[in-house]
């Protein structure tokens, strides 16, 4: 059996997100330091809030939900997402272009 080598993606492709569950509406609040702050109406139970964040990020960035992946922080308010093959810099520029 041969060992597989995979090319690790740089951390610059990960989007830090700070989530507020049980909010009045789903929305992107803006940048809080280096993290994108979002609010979702879903409760943090059974992965509902994580799925809501995936839907919100997919809608905001105009990508399919399947290209938004939770990398770390499933049970935390502070999470890391990968959004397609976009870099953090490109994601930030896209959001700033839409006024978030």
N, C-alpha and C positions, 0 to 999 in steps of 0.2 A: 504494500500500500504506500503510495507516495503522499507526501505532505502537500496540501494546497497552500498556495500563496495568494493572498488577496491584496489588492492595492487599497490601502486605507484612505478614506476621504479625509481631507484636512478638516480641522475643527472650524475653519472659516466657512464651511458649508452648513454649519448648524445654527439654527435660529433659537436664541434663548427667549422663552416666553414666561411671563408671570401671569397666572390665571386667577381670576376672581370668580368662583362658582356662585350659583344662586343669585345672579344679578337680575335687574329688571329687564334687560335685553342683551342680546348677543351683539358685541361691538368691539372694535379695536380702539383702545383709549389713546395709545401713542407710546413713545419710547420712555422708559424709566431706566436711566443709565444705559446699559448695553442691552437690556431686555425689552421686548415688545410686551406691553401690557394689554391684556384682553379680558373681557367680561363675558360670561356665558350664563344663560338661565338655568342650565342643567345642574343638578346636585352632583357632588363628587362621590357618587355611589355606583358600583358595578360598571365603572368606566364610562358612565354617561357624560360627564364633563369632558373627558378626553376626546370622546367622539364629537362632541359639540365644538371643541377647539379645532379639530381636524376639519370639520365642515366649514367653520368660519375662515380658517386660513386658506382653504382651497378656494372659497368664494372670493376672498380679498385678493389673492394672487392670481386668480383666473386659471387654476390648474385643476386636474381631476383629483378627487379625494384620495385615489390610490397612490398619488405621488407625494402625499403628505404623510410622513412617518414620525411617530413618537420614538425618539432614540433613548431618552432618559427622563425619569421623573414621573412615572405613571401615578404614583401616590403622593406627589408633592405639588405645591402651587408653582414651583419653579421647574420648568421643563425645557428639554431641548428637542427641537423638531428639525427634520430635514424636509425641505420643500423642493421636490424635483432635484435638478442638478444645479440649482441657483446658489450663488455664494451669498453670504450674509450681506456683503456690500451691495450686491445687486438687489436683494430683497429690500434692504433699507431704502435704496434709491427709488424703487417702485412705490413703496409706501409714502415716501416724502413727496413723490409726484402726485399722489392722490390726496394729500393734505392730512395724513394721519400723524 
